[in-house]
Amino acid sequence: MGAFRVLCGKLINLRTQLHHSPQNLSIPATLPFRTFPWRYTHCRTLILESVFPESVRLHRLSDSDSGIVEVHLARPEVKNAIGKDMLRGLRYAFESIDSDPSANVMMICSSVPKVFCAGADLKERKKMTASEVHSYVTSLRAAFTFLEGLCIPTISVIEGAAFGSGLEMALACDLRICGEDAKLSLPETGLAIIPGAGGTARLPRLVGKSIAKELIFTGRKVSGRDALSIGLVNYCVPAGEAYAKALEIAQEINQKGPLAIKMAKKAIDEGLERDLESAMEVEDECYKELLDTKDRLEGLTAFAEKRKPRYRGE
C-alpha cells in the first residue's frame, strides 16, 4: 500500500500538467504501472474525473448494464457549443474511458433538451487571434481522432441540432442514432471557413464524395430521415427515442465478448484502409488474438450448455 500511495501522490502532481496540456501529458517512467496496473488505472480515472468541467459529465451504468459508459454534454446556455473548457472535458472523458478496462461501449448524449451540439463556441472564437483559432481547431481535431481510435464501440445519440464540430464529433463515433427532429449540418462555408475537425475527411467516407461535397458546399441542414437515407446515421427513430434505441444497441454489444468486439473494430477500421488481400491479413491477425482467450472457451461451453455466456474480457 505504501508504494501505491506514492504512485497516487505522483499522479496527483501531474494534475496541473493534465489540466493545461492533456494531449502532451508525459507520465514519468518511475511510476510502477506494472506493479499496480488496476490501481493506477483507478487512481488516474479518479484524477481525470475530478477535473472534469461541469459541461461534460461521465456516467457509468451498473448492474446488467455494467460496461456501458455515457458521456453527457451539459452546457445549456449555449446549446452545448464546444469552447476550450468543454473541449478539455471531452478529452478528459475520452482518456478516462480509454484507460478503463471495464468499459465495453461508450455513448455520447446530450443533457440539453432538443439539441445535441450546436458546434464551436463562436462567441469565444471571435475573441481569438488567427493562431489561437488554428491551435483550438487542431486540438479539436486531435480529440475527435482520439475518440475515433478508442478500441471500444462508440455511439452518438442525436436529438435536435448537430451542427459543425458537433456533427464532426458524431462522425468520429462508430454509430449514430438520431430522432426524427434531428437537424445535421456542416455550415462552415457560410462563415468563410471549412470543417476543420475531420468533417471533410470523414463525411465523404461515410456518405460518398458527391453527397459530402453538396452538404459541405451548401451547408444544408439534413433532417433525421434524410440522414438515414444517405447513410449518415444508422437509425432514425421518433423524436425523443434516440437514447432508448442507442441504449438498446449498446446493451446488445455489451452482451458479446468484449475482446471479440475490440478485435472486430480493429479489423474493420484497419482493413478498410487497405486492399482486400491486406485486409484479410489484418482479419487473420485479429482472429488469432482471440484463439487462446478464456472468453472463446466460455462461448463454446455456454453454447453447448444452452445458456448465456459469462464473458470477462480474458
C-alpha positions as CSV (number, residue, x, y, z in Angstrom):
1,M,0.0,0.0,0.0
2,G,2.9,2.4,0.6
3,A,4.0,2.1,-3.0
4,F,0.5,2.7,-4.1
5,R,0.2,5.9,-2.1
6,V,3.5,7.1,-3.7
7,L,2.0,6.3,-7.1
8,C,-1.2,8.3,-6.4
9,G,0.9,11.1,-5.0
10,K,2.9,11.3,-8.2
11,L,-0.2,11.2,-10.3
12,I,-1.8,14.0,-8.3
13,N,1.3,16.1,-9.0
14,L,0.6,15.6,-12.7
15,R,-2.8,17.2,-12.4
16,T,-1.7,20.7,-13.3
17,Q,0.1,19.4,-16.4
18,L,-3.0,17.3,-17.3
19,H,-5.2,20.4,-16.9
20,H,-3.2,22.5,-19.3
21,S,-1.9,20.0,-21.8
22,P,-3.7,16.7,-21.7
23,Q,-2.7,15.7,-25.2
24,N,1.0,16.0,-24.4
25,L,0.8,14.5,-20.9
26,S,4.1,12.7,-20.1
27,I,4.0,10.0,-17.5
28,P,7.2,9.5,-15.5
29,A,8.9,6.2,-16.1
30,T,9.4,5.7,-12.4
31,L,5.7,5.1,-11.8
32,P,5.2,1.4,-11.1
33,F,2.4,0.7,-13.6
34,R,3.3,-2.9,-14.0
35,T,3.2,-3.4,-10.3
36,F,-0.2,-1.8,-9.8
37,P,-2.0,-1.8,-13.2
38,W,-5.5,-1.8,-11.9
39,R,-4.8,0.7,-9.1
40,Y,-3.0,3.0,-11.5
41,T,-6.0,3.0,-13.8
42,H,-8.4,3.5,-11.0
43,C,-6.4,6.4,-9.5
44,R,-5.9,8.0,-12.8
45,T,-9.6,7.8,-13.6
46,L,-10.4,9.5,-10.3
47,I,-8.0,12.3,-11.0
48,L,-9.4,12.7,-14.5
49,E,-13.0,12.9,-13.3
50,S,-12.0,15.3,-10.5
51,V,-11.0,17.9,-13.1
52,F,-14.0,17.5,-15.4
53,P,-15.6,20.8,-16.3
54,E,-19.3,20.9,-15.4
55,S,-20.1,20.9,-19.1
56,V,-19.1,17.3,-19.5
57,R,-20.3,14.5,-17.3
58,L,-19.2,10.9,-17.2
59,H,-21.7,8.3,-16.1
60,R,-21.0,4.6,-15.8
61,L,-24.1,2.3,-15.8
62,S,-24.3,-0.6,-13.4
63,D,-25.8,-4.0,-12.7
64,S,-26.7,-5.7,-16.0
65,D,-25.5,-2.6,-18.0
66,S,-22.1,-2.5,-16.3
67,G,-19.6,-1.8,-19.0
68,I,-21.7,0.9,-20.7
69,V,-20.3,4.4,-20.2
70,E,-22.1,7.6,-21.1
71,V,-20.5,11.0,-21.8
72,H,-23.1,13.7,-21.3
73,L,-22.8,17.2,-22.9
74,A,-24.3,19.7,-20.4
75,R,-23.8,23.3,-21.5
76,P,-27.4,24.5,-22.0
77,E,-26.7,28.2,-22.1
78,V,-25.0,27.9,-25.5
79,K,-26.7,24.7,-26.7
80,N,-23.6,22.6,-25.9
81,A,-21.3,24.7,-28.1
82,I,-17.8,23.5,-27.7
83,G,-15.4,26.0,-26.1
84,K,-12.0,25.5,-24.7
85,D,-13.3,24.3,-21.3
86,M,-15.7,21.8,-22.8
87,L,-13.1,20.5,-25.2
88,R,-10.8,19.9,-22.3
89,G,-13.7,18.0,-20.6
90,L,-14.3,15.9,-23.6
91,R,-10.6,15.0,-23.8
92,Y,-10.6,14.0,-20.1
93,A,-13.7,11.9,-20.7
94,F,-12.2,10.1,-23.7
95,E,-8.9,9.4,-21.9
96,S,-10.7,8.2,-18.8
97,I,-12.7,5.7,-20.8
98,D,-9.6,4.7,-22.8
99,S,-7.8,3.8,-19.6
100,D,-10.8,1.9,-18.1
101,P,-10.6,-1.8,-18.8
102,S,-14.2,-2.3,-17.6
103,A,-15.6,-0.1,-20.4
104,N,-17.2,-2.0,-23.2
105,V,-19.3,0.6,-25.0
106,M,-19.5,4.4,-24.9
107,M,-22.5,6.6,-25.7
108,I,-22.2,10.4,-26.2
109,C,-25.5,12.0,-25.2
110,S,-26.9,15.5,-24.5
111,S,-28.4,16.6,-21.2
112,V,-29.9,19.6,-23.0
113,P,-33.3,19.0,-24.5
114,K,-33.7,19.1,-28.3
115,V,-30.1,19.8,-29.0
116,F,-27.0,17.5,-29.4
117,C,-24.3,20.1,-30.0
118,A,-24.5,23.4,-31.8
119,G,-20.9,23.3,-32.9
120,A,-18.0,25.5,-31.9
121,D,-18.5,28.4,-29.4
122,L,-18.3,31.2,-31.9
123,K,-18.6,34.0,-29.3
124,E,-15.4,32.6,-27.7
125,R,-13.8,32.1,-31.0
126,K,-14.4,35.7,-32.0
127,K,-12.1,36.8,-29.2
128,M,-9.2,34.6,-30.5
129,T,-6.4,35.5,-32.8
130,A,-5.9,33.6,-36.0
131,S,-3.1,31.5,-34.5
132,E,-5.3,30.8,-31.4
133,V,-8.1,29.6,-33.7
134,H,-5.8,27.3,-35.5
135,S,-4.5,25.9,-32.3
136,Y,-8.0,25.3,-31.0
137,V,-9.1,23.6,-34.2
138,T,-6.0,21.4,-34.2
139,S,-6.8,20.4,-30.6
140,L,-10.4,19.7,-31.5
141,R,-9.4,17.5,-34.5
142,A,-7.0,15.6,-32.2
143,A,-9.7,15.0,-29.6
144,F,-12.0,13.6,-32.3
145,T,-9.2,11.5,-33.7
146,F,-8.6,10.1,-30.3
147,L,-12.4,9.4,-30.0
148,E,-12.4,7.6,-33.3
149,G,-9.4,5.5,-32.2
150,L,-10.9,4.2,-29.0
151,C,-10.8,0.4,-29.0
152,I,-14.4,0.1,-27.9
153,P,-17.6,0.8,-29.9
154,T,-18.9,4.4,-29.6
155,I,-22.4,5.7,-30.3
156,S,-23.6,9.2,-30.7
157,V,-27.2,9.9,-29.6
158,I,-28.5,12.8,-31.6
159,E,-31.7,14.7,-30.8
160,G,-32.2,18.1,-32.3
161,A,-29.3,20.1,-33.7
162,A,-25.9,18.6,-34.6
163,F,-24.0,21.4,-36.3
164,G,-20.4,21.9,-37.2
165,S,-18.0,20.3,-34.8
166,G,-21.0,18.7,-33.1
167,L,-21.6,16.7,-36.2
168,E,-17.9,16.1,-36.6
169,M,-17.8,14.6,-33.2
170,A,-20.7,12.3,-34.2
171,L,-18.9,11.4,-37.4
172,A,-15.9,10.2,-35.3
173,C,-18.2,7.7,-33.5
174,D,-18.8,4.2,-34.8
175,L,-22.6,4.5,-34.8
176,R,-25.1,7.4,-34.9
177,I,-28.7,7.2,-33.7
178,C,-31.0,10.2,-34.3
179,G,-34.5,11.3,-33.6
180,E,-36.8,12.4,-36.4
181,D,-36.5,16.1,-35.4
182,A,-32.7,16.0,-35.7
183,K,-31.0,18.6,-37.9
184,L,-27.5,17.8,-39.1
185,S,-25.2,20.2,-40.9
186,L,-21.7,21.3,-41.6
187,P,-22.3,25.1,-42.1
188,E,-18.7,26.3,-42.0
189,T,-18.6,27.6,-45.6
190,G,-21.2,30.1,-44.7
191,L,-18.7,31.5,-42.2
192,A,-16.0,31.6,-44.9
193,I,-14.1,28.6,-43.5
194,I,-14.3,24.8,-43.9
195,P,-15.0,22.0,-41.4
196,G,-11.7,21.6,-39.6
197,A,-12.2,18.8,-37.1
198,G,-12.4,15.9,-39.5
199,G,-15.6,16.7,-41.4
200,T,-14.0,16.9,-44.9
201,A,-12.3,13.6,-44.3
202,R,-14.9,11.5,-42.5
203,L,-18.1,12.7,-44.2
204,P,-17.2,11.5,-47.7
205,R,-16.0,8.2,-46.4
206,L,-19.4,7.7,-44.8
207,V,-21.9,9.1,-47.4
208,G,-19.7,9.2,-50.6
209,K,-17.8,12.0,-52.2
210,S,-20.6,13.7,-54.2
211,I,-23.1,13.9,-51.4
212,A,-20.4,15.1,-49.0
213,K,-19.4,17.8,-51.4
214,E,-23.0,19.0,-51.7
215,L,-23.5,19.1,-48.0
216,I,-20.3,20.9,-47.3
217,F,-20.5,23.3,-50.2
218,T,-24.1,24.4,-49.4
219,G,-24.1,23.9,-45.6
220,R,-27.5,22.5,-46.0
221,K,-29.3,21.1,-42.9
222,V,-30.3,17.4,-43.2
223,S,-33.3,16.0,-41.4
224,G,-33.2,12.8,-39.4
225,R,-35.0,10.8,-42.1
226,D,-32.8,12.2,-44.9
227,A,-29.7,11.5,-42.8
228,L,-30.8,7.9,-42.6
229,S,-31.5,7.7,-46.4
230,I,-27.9,8.8,-47.3
231,G,-26.2,6.6,-44.7
232,L,-25.3,9.5,-42.3
233,V,-27.0,7.8,-39.4
234,N,-27.7,4.1,-38.6
235,Y,-31.2,4.6,-37.2
236,C,-33.8,7.4,-37.2
237,V,-36.4,6.9,-34.6
238,P,-39.4,9.0,-33.3
239,A,-38.3,12.3,-31.6
240,G,-37.2,11.7,-28.0
241,E,-36.5,8.0,-28.5
242,A,-32.9,8.1,-29.8
243,Y,-31.4,7.5,-26.3
244,A,-33.6,4.4,-25.8
245,K,-32.6,3.0,-29.2
246,A,-28.9,3.7,-28.6
247,L,-29.1,2.1,-25.2
248,E,-30.7,-1.0,-26.7
249,I,-27.9,-1.3,-29.2
250,A,-25.3,-0.7,-26.5
251,Q,-26.8,-3.5,-24.4
252,E,-26.7,-5.9,-27.4
253,I,-23.0,-5.1,-27.8
254,N,-22.3,-5.3,-24.1
255,Q,-23.5,-8.9,-24.0
256,K,-20.9,-10.0,-26.6
257,G,-17.3,-11.0,-25.9
258,P,-15.6,-7.7,-25.2
259,L,-12.2,-8.8,-26.7
260,A,-14.0,-10.0,-29.8
261,I,-15.8,-6.6,-30.2
262,K,-12.4,-4.8,-29.9
263,M,-10.8,-7.1,-32.4
264,A,-13.7,-6.7,-34.8
265,K,-13.5,-2.9,-34.6
266,K,-9.7,-3.1,-35.2
267,A,-10.1,-5.5,-38.2
268,I,-12.8,-3.3,-39.8
269,D,-11.0,0.1,-39.2
270,E,-7.6,-1.1,-40.3
271,G,-8.8,-3.3,-43.1
272,L,-10.9,-0.6,-44.7
273,E,-7.8,1.5,-45.5
274,R,-6.0,-1.4,-47.2
275,D,-6.5,-3.6,-50.3
276,L,-8.6,-6.7,-49.9
277,E,-5.7,-9.1,-49.5
278,S,-4.0,-6.9,-46.8
279,A,-7.4,-6.5,-45.1
280,M,-7.7,-10.3,-44.9
281,E,-4.3,-10.4,-43.2
282,V,-5.4,-7.9,-40.6
283,E,-8.5,-10.0,-40.0
284,D,-6.4,-13.1,-39.6
285,E,-4.1,-11.4,-37.1
286,C,-7.1,-10.2,-35.1
287,Y,-8.7,-13.6,-35.2
288,K,-5.5,-15.3,-33.8
289,E,-5.5,-12.8,-30.9
290,L,-8.8,-14.4,-29.7
291,L,-7.9,-18.1,-30.0
292,D,-6.2,-18.5,-26.6
293,T,-8.7,-16.4,-24.7
294,K,-10.9,-17.7,-21.8
295,D,-13.8,-15.9,-23.4
296,R,-13.7,-18.1,-26.5
297,L,-13.8,-21.3,-24.5
298,E,-16.6,-19.8,-22.4
299,G,-18.6,-19.1,-25.5
300,L,-18.3,-22.7,-26.7
301,T,-19.2,-24.0,-23.3
302,A,-22.2,-21.8,-23.0
303,F,-23.4,-22.8,-26.4
304,A,-23.1,-26.5,-25.5
305,E,-24.9,-25.9,-22.2
306,K,-27.6,-23.8,-23.8
307,R,-27.1,-20.8,-21.5
308,K,-25.9,-17.2,-21.8
309,P,-22.1,-16.8,-21.8
310,R,-20.4,-15.0,-18.9
311,Y,-17.6,-13.1,-20.6
312,R,-14.9,-11.5,-18.5
313,G,-12.7,-10.0,-21.2
314,E,-10.0,-12.5,-20.6
